Amino acid sequence: MKINLADNFSKTGTVEFNAKLKAYSVTPTEPEMLLAITQLQSGELDPANWDTIVKSFKNMSESVKENLGSGYFVELVNPANTENSLLIIQDGVVFYDFMDEYR
C-alpha cells in the first residue's frame, strides 16, 4: 500500500508509514502545494481549494480501509513544522482539519 500511495503522491510529497500507529503520513514537498498551504492560512486563497485536497485524502483513506481493513490513519503533515498535522483522516472520517481554525 505504501508503494501505491507513494506513486500517487510522488509529485506532491513523500509518504511514510508508521506500523505502530497504523498511519500513513504525506509530507508536502511540491512548491505549489507549499504556497497554497501558506495562502490558505493567511486567507489569500479560497478554502474551496483545500476542500479538494480533503476530498482526495478522504478517498485515499477509504481505499486504505478497503485494502487493509479499518483503523488506519492518513495524515497530511505540516511542511513548516513536521511535528504537526494539517489533516488527519481515519477510515474516511476527518478527525482533524487545520482549516477549521480559519473558517
Residue frames as a rotation matrix with the C-alpha (Angstrom) as fourth column:
MET 1
0.571 0.821 0.000 0.00
0.821 -0.571 0.000 0.00
0.000 0.000 -1.000 0.00
LYS 2
0.358 -0.496 -0.791 2.84
0.216 -0.780 0.587 2.42
-0.908 -0.381 -0.172 0.79
ILE 3
-0.699 -0.628 0.342 4.22
0.441 -0.003 0.897 1.95
-0.562 0.779 0.279 -2.73
ASN 4
-0.135 0.748 0.650 0.83
0.957 -0.073 0.282 2.76
0.259 0.659 -0.706 -4.25
LEU 5
0.766 0.426 -0.482 0.46
0.578 -0.784 0.226 5.85
-0.281 -0.452 -0.847 -2.09
ALA 6
-0.051 -0.880 -0.473 4.00
0.220 -0.472 0.854 6.97
-0.974 -0.061 0.218 -2.83
ASP 7
-0.688 -0.135 0.713 3.27
0.710 0.076 0.700 6.62
-0.148 0.988 0.044 -6.56
ASN 8
0.265 0.909 0.321 0.01
0.919 -0.339 0.201 8.58
0.291 0.242 -0.926 -6.23
PHE 9
0.944 0.108 -0.311 1.67
0.244 -0.864 0.441 11.35
-0.221 -0.493 -0.842 -4.26
SER 10
0.175 -0.964 0.201 5.08
0.953 0.217 0.211 11.32
-0.247 0.155 0.956 -5.95
LYS 11
-0.232 -0.231 0.945 4.56
0.619 -0.784 -0.039 14.86
0.750 0.576 0.325 -7.29
THR 12
0.643 0.614 0.457 3.02
0.012 -0.606 0.796 16.10
0.765 -0.506 -0.397 -4.04
GLY 13
0.319 -0.523 0.791 5.40
-0.930 -0.334 0.154 14.88
0.183 -0.784 -0.592 -1.38
THR 14
-0.670 -0.618 -0.411 6.92
-0.469 0.781 -0.412 11.98
0.575 -0.083 -0.814 0.49
VAL 15
0.518 0.854 -0.040 4.98
-0.585 0.388 0.712 9.12
0.624 -0.345 0.701 2.08
GLU 16
-0.725 -0.673 0.143 5.96
-0.544 0.434 -0.718 7.37
0.421 -0.598 -0.682 5.30
PHE 17
0.348 0.820 -0.454 4.28
-0.210 0.540 0.815 4.52
0.914 -0.188 0.360 7.16
ASN 18
-0.574 -0.409 0.710 4.29
-0.780 0.010 -0.625 4.07
0.249 -0.912 -0.325 10.93
ALA 19
-0.399 0.400 -0.825 3.25
-0.004 0.899 0.438 0.46
0.917 0.178 -0.357 11.60
LYS 20
-0.847 0.033 -0.531 2.87
0.527 0.190 -0.828 1.00
0.074 -0.981 -0.178 15.35
LEU 21
-0.661 0.589 -0.464 0.34
-0.198 -0.734 -0.650 3.82
-0.724 -0.338 0.602 14.82
LYS 22
-0.210 0.518 0.829 -1.10
0.851 0.514 -0.106 2.33
-0.481 0.683 -0.549 11.61
ALA 23
0.576 0.364 -0.732 -0.54
0.137 -0.926 -0.352 5.74
-0.806 0.102 -0.583 10.00
TYR 24
0.052 -0.488 0.871 0.40
0.998 -0.004 -0.061 6.84
0.033 0.873 0.487 6.50
SER 25
0.361 -0.019 -0.932 1.89
0.332 -0.932 0.147 10.33
-0.872 -0.362 -0.330 6.50
VAL 26
0.352 -0.222 0.909 2.29
0.900 -0.187 -0.394 12.54
0.257 0.957 0.134 3.46
THR 27
0.101 -0.410 -0.906 4.71
0.477 -0.780 0.406 15.45
-0.873 -0.473 0.117 3.80
PRO 28
0.915 0.328 0.237 4.20
0.360 -0.391 -0.847 18.01
-0.185 0.860 -0.476 1.02
THR 29
-0.118 -0.977 -0.180 7.28
0.530 -0.215 0.820 18.99
-0.840 0.001 0.543 -0.96
GLU 30
-0.132 0.144 0.981 5.73
0.977 -0.147 0.153 20.30
0.166 0.979 -0.121 -4.17
PRO 31
-0.909 -0.392 -0.141 6.25
0.413 -0.891 -0.190 24.10
-0.051 -0.231 0.972 -4.31
GLU 32
-0.574 0.754 0.318 2.71
-0.228 -0.521 0.823 24.91
0.786 0.400 0.471 -5.48
MET 33
0.319 0.693 -0.646 1.17
0.481 0.469 0.741 22.94
0.817 -0.547 -0.183 -2.63
LEU 34
-0.337 -0.528 -0.780 3.51
0.942 -0.187 -0.280 24.58
0.002 -0.828 0.560 -0.11
LEU 35
-0.978 0.005 0.209 2.48
0.031 -0.986 0.166 28.00
0.207 0.168 0.964 -1.39
ALA 36
-0.198 0.980 -0.015 -1.22
-0.071 0.001 0.997 27.04
0.978 0.199 0.070 -1.33
ILE 37
0.158 0.217 -0.963 -0.99
0.870 0.431 0.240 25.97
0.467 -0.876 -0.121 2.32
THR 38
-0.727 -0.493 -0.479 0.61
0.654 -0.709 -0.264 29.29
-0.210 -0.505 0.837 3.25
GLN 39
-0.873 0.426 0.238 -2.03
-0.212 -0.770 0.601 31.22
0.439 0.475 0.763 1.28
LEU 40
0.026 0.898 -0.440 -4.85
0.347 0.404 0.846 29.25
0.938 -0.175 -0.301 2.90
GLN 41
-0.083 -0.139 -0.987 -3.52
0.994 0.061 -0.092 30.09
0.073 -0.988 0.133 6.36
SER 42
-0.857 -0.313 -0.409 -3.27
0.363 -0.930 -0.049 33.78
-0.365 -0.191 0.911 5.50
GLY 43
0.053 0.983 -0.178 -6.72
0.330 -0.185 -0.926 33.90
-0.942 -0.010 -0.334 3.88
GLU 44
-0.385 -0.299 -0.873 -5.31
-0.622 -0.615 0.485 34.69
-0.682 0.729 0.051 0.43
LEU 45
-0.892 0.034 -0.450 -6.70
-0.334 0.619 0.710 31.50
0.303 0.784 -0.541 -1.14
ASP 46
0.046 0.999 0.028 -10.29
-0.902 0.030 0.430 30.31
0.429 -0.045 0.902 -1.34
PRO 47
-0.341 -0.147 0.928 -10.91
-0.751 0.637 -0.175 27.44
-0.566 -0.756 -0.328 1.12
ALA 48
0.767 0.639 -0.052 -12.62
-0.521 0.574 -0.631 25.53
-0.374 0.511 0.774 -1.70
ASN 49
0.282 -0.763 -0.581 -9.11
-0.697 0.253 -0.671 24.68
0.660 0.594 -0.460 -2.91
TRP 50
-0.657 -0.492 0.571 -8.43
-0.754 0.419 -0.507 22.97
0.010 -0.763 -0.646 0.41
ASP 51
0.190 0.834 0.519 -11.72
-0.708 0.482 -0.516 21.10
-0.680 -0.269 0.681 0.21
THR 52
0.707 -0.021 -0.707 -10.45
-0.613 0.481 -0.627 19.42
0.353 0.877 0.327 -2.96
ILE 53
-0.391 -0.910 -0.136 -7.37
-0.617 0.369 -0.695 18.21
0.683 -0.188 -0.706 -1.08
VAL 54
-0.494 0.290 0.820 -9.51
-0.755 0.324 -0.569 16.95
-0.431 -0.901 0.059 1.81
LYS 55
0.622 0.777 -0.100 -11.73
-0.704 0.498 -0.507 15.04
-0.344 0.386 0.856 -0.62
SER 56
0.350 -0.594 -0.725 -8.65
-0.583 0.468 -0.664 13.42
0.734 0.655 -0.182 -2.19
PHE 57
-0.705 -0.653 0.275 -7.32
-0.596 0.337 -0.729 12.35
0.383 -0.678 -0.627 1.21
LYS 58
-0.079 0.757 0.649 -10.73
-0.800 0.341 -0.494 11.00
-0.595 -0.558 0.578 2.25
ASN 59
0.765 0.322 -0.558 -10.79
-0.626 0.578 -0.523 8.89
0.154 0.750 0.644 -0.92
MET 60
-0.144 -0.905 -0.400 -7.28
-0.532 0.411 -0.740 7.67
0.835 0.106 -0.540 -0.16
SER 61
-0.650 -0.054 0.758 -8.31
-0.749 0.212 -0.628 6.78
-0.127 -0.976 -0.178 3.41
GLU 62
0.412 0.879 0.238 -11.31
-0.752 0.476 -0.456 4.84
-0.514 0.009 0.858 2.14
SER 63
0.575 -0.301 -0.761 -9.06
-0.554 0.541 -0.633 2.97
0.602 0.786 0.144 -0.29
VAL 64
-0.581 -0.799 0.156 -6.68
-0.618 0.307 -0.724 2.06
0.531 -0.517 -0.672 2.54
LYS 65
-0.295 0.564 0.771 -9.66
-0.798 0.299 -0.524 0.76
-0.526 -0.770 0.362 4.56
GLU 66
0.722 0.609 -0.328 -10.88
-0.681 0.543 -0.492 -1.35
-0.122 0.578 0.807 1.62
ASN 67
0.414 -0.651 -0.636 -7.41
-0.407 0.493 -0.769 -2.84
0.814 0.577 -0.060 1.05
LEU 68
-0.586 -0.795 -0.154 -6.05
-0.146 0.290 -0.946 -3.20
0.797 -0.532 -0.286 4.59
GLY 69
-0.060 0.632 -0.773 -9.06
0.883 0.395 0.254 -3.02
0.465 -0.667 -0.582 6.89
SER 70
0.725 0.453 0.519 -10.18
0.191 -0.856 0.481 -0.37
0.662 -0.249 -0.707 9.32
GLY 71
0.834 -0.303 -0.462 -8.13
0.459 -0.085 0.884 1.57
-0.307 -0.949 0.068 11.83
TYR 72
-0.163 -0.929 0.333 -5.52
0.983 -0.125 0.134 3.14
-0.083 0.349 0.933 9.54
PHE 73
0.472 0.211 -0.856 -4.81
0.280 -0.957 -0.081 6.87
-0.836 -0.202 -0.510 9.63
VAL 74
0.110 -0.446 0.888 -3.91
0.948 -0.222 -0.229 9.05
0.299 0.867 0.398 6.67
GLU 75
0.482 -0.053 -0.874 -2.19
0.559 -0.750 0.353 12.29
-0.675 -0.659 -0.332 7.60
LEU 76
0.522 -0.388 0.759 -1.05
0.536 -0.543 -0.646 15.38
0.664 0.744 -0.076 5.75
VAL 77
0.132 -0.608 -0.783 1.95
0.963 -0.110 0.247 16.71
-0.236 -0.786 0.571 7.64
ASN 78
0.958 0.094 -0.272 2.56
0.075 -0.994 -0.080 20.43
-0.277 0.056 -0.959 8.09
PRO 79
0.542 -0.800 0.256 5.69
0.686 0.246 -0.685 21.06
0.485 0.547 0.682 5.98
ALA 80
0.265 -0.425 0.865 6.58
-0.315 -0.886 -0.339 24.14
0.911 -0.183 -0.369 8.06
ASN 81
-0.308 -0.306 0.901 6.56
-0.951 0.117 -0.285 22.09
-0.018 -0.945 -0.327 11.28
THR 82
-0.306 0.141 -0.942 6.62
-0.473 0.836 0.279 18.35
0.826 0.531 -0.189 10.73
GLU 83
-0.994 0.029 -0.101 5.62
0.104 0.453 -0.885 17.74
0.020 -0.891 -0.454 14.36
ASN 84
-0.410 0.893 -0.185 2.12
-0.345 -0.340 -0.875 18.99
-0.844 -0.295 0.447 13.44
SER 85
-0.618 0.323 0.717 -0.55
0.715 0.610 0.341 17.78
-0.327 0.724 -0.608 11.06
LEU 86
-0.879 0.400 -0.260 -2.74
-0.469 -0.823 0.321 19.71
-0.086 0.404 0.911 8.67
LEU 87
0.154 0.920 -0.359 -5.21
-0.931 0.258 0.260 16.90
0.331 0.294 0.896 8.13
ILE 88
-0.884 -0.338 0.322 -5.87
-0.430 0.858 -0.280 13.55
-0.181 -0.386 -0.904 9.83
ILE 89
0.124 0.919 -0.374 -8.38
-0.967 0.195 0.161 11.06
0.221 0.341 0.914 8.46
GLN 90
-0.841 -0.285 0.460 -9.23
-0.393 0.906 -0.158 7.54
-0.372 -0.314 -0.874 9.60
ASP 91
-0.640 0.575 0.511 -11.48
0.615 0.781 -0.108 5.20
-0.461 0.245 -0.853 7.63
GLY 92
-0.421 0.429 0.799 -12.76
0.723 -0.373 0.581 8.11
0.548 0.823 -0.153 5.52
VAL 93
0.715 0.662 -0.225 -13.69
0.645 -0.499 0.578 10.24
0.271 -0.558 -0.784 8.55
VAL 94
0.010 -0.693 0.721 -11.92
0.106 -0.716 -0.690 13.56
0.994 0.084 0.066 9.17
PHE 95
0.361 0.005 -0.933 -10.53
0.913 0.203 0.354 13.73
0.191 -0.979 0.069 12.71
TYR 96
0.132 -0.365 -0.922 -8.59
0.429 -0.817 0.385 16.96
-0.894 -0.446 0.049 12.30
ASP 97
0.290 -0.039 0.956 -8.63
0.911 -0.295 -0.288 19.65
0.294 0.955 -0.050 9.63
PHE 98
-0.541 -0.624 -0.564 -6.40
0.782 -0.621 -0.063 22.68
-0.310 -0.475 0.824 10.24
MET 99
-0.793 0.248 0.556 -8.71
0.219 -0.736 0.641 24.85
0.568 0.630 0.529 8.12
ASP 100
0.222 0.887 -0.404 -11.42
0.801 0.071 0.595 24.59
0.557 -0.455 -0.695 10.79
GLU 101
-0.086 -0.358 -0.930 -9.36
0.854 -0.507 0.117 27.21
-0.513 -0.784 0.350 12.65
TYR 102
-0.895 -0.369 -0.251 -9.62
0.174 -0.806 0.565 29.62
-0.411 0.462 0.786 9.70
ARG 103
-0.613 0.729 0.305 -13.27
0.494 0.052 0.868 29.25
0.617 0.682 -0.393 8.70
